């Protein structure tokens, strides 16, 4: 028994990931020039240089490159094909109530390094899995501001208060615009997915 409450499965889906890197310039070249990702933001936070990458205007970033990986690391002991360089694994959730729900589950399991954060573009909870991999659970907001940004998030406040305070903060921040406008602006810079023949493509509104 893990101590996790007996309730329906958590409402989440996989969203994006971060990679700790040694040579961020070379990694950016690979992901943009070889894989066709678009740089949506770049900056410096908490001692790291960061590059945000996406191929979908609905997602501000699908991959984050972050400096800080040591020059040498021990090989994966199970399979050297897979390296020990994951920065974070992120899961999209549906609401602030879903964030509170996952926080209950994480605490019940005994997860470590749990902290809620406000990015302006999203509300998040970070935590470690049992082997120390950093996980993020997040809910998108309706606004865009320049990234990276990380502020404390108090989930004990009512949803209406959190939403109003976040909107006010975003309106005073550099690069502010409704997320729908940001998506429309960034979309022409991105390479659209081409589905297999006979399969209808997703319409991006």
C-alpha positions as CSV (number, residue, x, y, z in Angstrom):
1,X,0.0,0.0,0.0
2,X,1.4,3.4,-1.0
3,X,-1.0,5.6,1.1
4,X,-2.3,7.3,-2.1
5,X,-6.1,8.1,-1.6
6,X,-8.5,5.6,-3.2
7,X,-10.0,7.8,-5.8
8,X,-10.3,8.0,-9.6
9,X,-7.0,8.4,-11.6
10,X,-5.4,11.8,-11.7
11,X,-6.6,14.1,-14.5
12,X,-3.3,14.6,-16.5
13,X,-1.5,14.1,-19.8
14,X,2.1,14.2,-20.8
15,X,3.2,17.6,-22.1
16,X,6.9,18.6,-22.3
17,X,10.4,17.8,-21.0
18,X,13.7,19.5,-20.1
19,X,17.2,18.3,-20.9
20,X,20.3,19.2,-18.9
21,X,23.0,19.9,-21.4
22,X,26.7,20.7,-21.6
23,X,26.8,22.6,-24.9
24,X,23.5,24.5,-25.2
25,X,24.5,26.1,-28.5
26,X,25.1,22.8,-30.2
27,X,22.0,21.3,-28.8
28,X,19.9,24.2,-30.0
29,X,21.4,23.8,-33.4
30,X,20.4,20.1,-33.5
31,X,16.8,20.6,-32.2
32,X,16.1,23.5,-34.5
33,X,18.0,22.6,-37.7
34,X,17.7,18.8,-37.6
35,X,14.3,18.3,-35.9
36,X,12.6,21.5,-36.9
37,X,11.8,23.0,-33.5
38,X,11.3,26.8,-33.1
39,X,12.9,28.8,-30.3
40,X,10.1,30.5,-28.5
41,X,12.1,32.0,-25.6
42,X,15.5,32.0,-24.1
43,X,16.9,33.4,-20.9
44,X,18.7,32.9,-17.6
45,X,17.2,31.7,-14.3
46,X,18.5,30.0,-11.1
47,X,22.0,29.8,-12.5
48,X,21.0,28.1,-15.7
49,X,20.9,29.3,-19.3
50,X,17.6,28.2,-20.9
51,X,16.3,27.7,-24.4
52,X,12.6,27.0,-24.9
53,X,11.6,24.9,-28.0
54,X,8.3,24.0,-29.6
55,X,6.7,22.7,-32.8
56,X,3.2,23.5,-31.8
57,X,1.8,27.0,-31.2
58,X,-0.6,25.5,-28.6
59,X,2.5,24.7,-26.5
60,X,4.9,27.5,-25.5
61,X,7.6,24.8,-25.1
62,X,7.8,21.1,-25.7
63,X,11.5,20.8,-24.8
64,X,13.6,23.0,-22.6
65,X,17.4,23.0,-22.9
66,X,19.1,23.9,-19.6
67,X,22.8,24.2,-18.9
68,X,24.3,22.4,-15.9
69,X,25.0,18.9,-17.0
70,X,28.5,17.8,-16.0
71,X,31.1,17.2,-18.7
72,X,31.2,13.5,-17.8
73,X,28.5,11.3,-16.3
74,X,28.4,7.6,-15.5
75,X,26.7,5.6,-18.1
76,X,23.2,4.2,-17.6
77,X,23.8,1.0,-15.7
78,X,20.9,-0.8,-17.4
79,X,21.5,0.3,-21.0
80,X,24.2,2.7,-22.1
81,X,22.0,3.8,-25.0
82,X,20.0,5.8,-22.5
83,X,21.7,8.7,-20.7
84,X,21.2,10.2,-17.2
85,X,20.4,13.7,-18.3
86,X,16.7,14.4,-17.8
87,X,16.0,17.9,-16.4
88,X,12.3,17.5,-15.9
89,X,9.3,15.6,-17.2
90,X,6.1,17.6,-17.3
91,X,2.4,16.7,-17.3
92,X,-0.5,19.0,-18.3
93,X,-3.5,19.1,-16.0
94,X,-7.0,20.6,-16.4
95,X,-7.4,22.9,-13.5
96,X,-6.1,24.4,-10.3
97,X,-8.2,21.8,-8.4
98,X,-6.3,19.1,-10.3
99,X,-3.0,20.6,-9.1
100,X,-4.3,20.4,-5.5
101,X,-5.4,16.8,-6.1
102,X,-1.9,15.8,-7.4
103,X,-0.3,17.6,-4.4
104,X,-2.4,15.4,-2.1
105,X,-1.3,12.3,-4.0
106,X,2.4,13.2,-4.0
107,X,2.3,13.9,-0.2
108,X,0.5,10.7,0.5
109,X,3.1,8.7,-1.4
110,X,5.9,10.5,0.4
111,X,7.3,12.3,-2.6
112,X,10.1,14.8,-1.9
113,X,11.0,18.3,-3.1
114,X,7.3,19.4,-3.6
115,X,6.8,23.0,-4.4
116,X,4.1,25.0,-6.2
117,X,5.2,27.7,-8.7
118,X,3.7,30.5,-10.8
119,X,5.3,31.0,-14.3
120,X,2.7,33.5,-15.5
121,X,2.0,31.3,-18.5
122,X,1.2,28.3,-16.2
123,X,0.7,27.3,-12.6
124,X,2.8,24.4,-11.6
125,X,3.7,21.9,-8.9
126,X,7.2,20.4,-8.9
127,X,8.2,17.1,-7.2
128,X,10.8,14.3,-7.3
129,X,9.9,10.8,-8.3
130,X,11.3,8.0,-6.1
131,X,14.7,8.1,-8.0
132,X,15.0,11.9,-7.9
133,X,13.8,12.8,-11.4
134,X,12.2,16.2,-11.4
135,X,8.5,16.1,-12.4
136,X,6.2,19.1,-13.2
137,X,2.4,19.1,-13.1
138,X,1.0,22.3,-14.6
139,X,-2.1,24.2,-15.8
140,X,-1.9,26.7,-18.6
141,X,-3.1,30.3,-18.0
142,X,-4.7,32.5,-20.5
143,X,-1.7,34.8,-20.8
144,X,1.8,35.0,-22.2
145,X,4.8,36.8,-20.7
146,X,8.5,36.4,-21.5
147,X,10.1,33.2,-20.0
148,X,11.7,32.0,-17.8
149,X,9.8,33.2,-14.8
150,X,9.3,31.4,-11.5
151,X,7.4,32.8,-8.5
152,X,5.9,31.1,-5.5
153,X,2.3,29.8,-5.8
154,X,-0.1,29.6,-2.8
155,X,-2.7,27.0,-3.6
156,X,-4.5,27.6,-0.3
157,X,-6.0,30.7,-2.0
158,X,-9.3,30.5,-3.8
159,X,-9.1,29.9,-7.6
160,X,-10.6,33.4,-8.3
161,X,-7.9,35.0,-6.2
162,X,-5.1,33.1,-7.9
163,X,-6.4,33.9,-11.3
164,X,-6.9,37.6,-10.6
165,X,-3.4,38.0,-9.0
166,X,-1.7,36.1,-11.9
167,X,-3.5,38.2,-14.5
168,X,-2.5,41.4,-12.7
169,X,1.1,40.3,-12.5
170,X,1.2,39.3,-16.1
171,X,-0.3,42.6,-17.3
172,X,2.7,44.4,-15.6
173,X,5.3,42.0,-17.1
174,X,7.4,42.2,-20.2
175,X,5.9,40.7,-23.3
176,X,2.4,40.4,-22.0
177,X,-0.3,39.4,-24.4
178,X,-3.3,36.9,-24.4
179,X,-2.0,33.4,-25.0
180,X,-4.3,33.1,-28.1
181,X,-2.5,36.1,-29.6
182,X,0.9,34.6,-28.9
183,X,-0.1,31.3,-30.5
184,X,-1.3,33.1,-33.6
185,X,1.9,35.1,-33.8
186,X,4.3,32.1,-33.3
187,X,2.4,29.6,-35.5
188,X,3.8,30.9,-38.8
189,X,7.4,30.2,-37.5
190,X,6.7,26.6,-36.8
191,X,6.8,23.5,-39.1
192,X,3.4,21.9,-39.2
193,X,3.0,18.2,-38.6
194,X,2.1,16.3,-41.8
195,X,-0.1,13.3,-40.9
196,X,0.1,10.0,-42.7
197,X,-2.0,9.8,-46.0
198,X,-5.6,9.1,-45.3
199,X,-5.5,10.6,-41.8
200,X,-7.1,14.0,-41.3
201,X,-4.9,16.7,-40.0
202,X,-5.6,18.5,-36.7
203,X,-7.0,22.0,-37.3
204,X,-5.1,24.6,-35.3
205,X,-7.4,27.5,-34.4
